[in-house]
């Protein structure tokens, strides 16, 4: 039963009660039992009226909270989507739940096609080890860095480093290019 019909029924019950109460007071031979029953009915109807007001207020508050939640979701997805680093949220089996624009560009697949696909299909080497490590990380709730060799669609494989954190139910991934050893690169060029 929704709130509106409850309120309508309550108003109708209050009107019927007031009619009964008027009729009872006009008859002189009303017994104490009827008077007591009417008093109890009045108290019960008043409690119902207060409860209906609370339900209406809770409904208004719920609608307000849902609107705030939708607004926060929009802000979160905008922030997530605009992050410069390729980021993903996956299930323990690496099925992609959320993916930002940078990851879409990195993997060279449209966002609507990536969501629902396993990240593991892009892994070039030791896919079984990758899946086992993903399963372990989701439960550990600790951050880890994994070297990955991913093959974007219709592109050459990439050596990446993934920062991964499990939360008990899902994995958060940030994909980064490996940091080149600039000093080592300069030293080897000088030696040549």
KAVENQUI-V380936 format. One record per run of one state. SS is the DSSP state (hx for helix, st for strand, lp for the rest). FROM is the first residue (numbers start at 1). LEN is the number of residues. If there is no record, write none. Layout:
BEGIN
ss=SS from=FROM len=LEN
ss=SS from=FROM len=LEN
END
This chain:
BEGIN
ss=lp from=1 len=2
ss=hx from=3 len=24
ss=lp from=27 len=5
ss=hx from=32 len=51
ss=lp from=83 len=3
ss=st from=86 len=6
ss=lp from=92 len=3
ss=st from=95 len=5
ss=lp from=100 len=1
ss=hx from=101 len=7
ss=lp from=108 len=3
ss=hx from=111 len=4
ss=lp from=115 len=3
ss=st from=118 len=1
ss=hx from=119 len=4
ss=st from=123 len=1
ss=lp from=124 len=3
ss=hx from=127 len=14
ss=lp from=141 len=2
ss=st from=143 len=9
ss=lp from=152 len=5
ss=st from=157 len=10
ss=lp from=167 len=3
ss=st from=170 len=8
ss=lp from=178 len=4
ss=hx from=182 len=10
ss=lp from=192 len=1
END
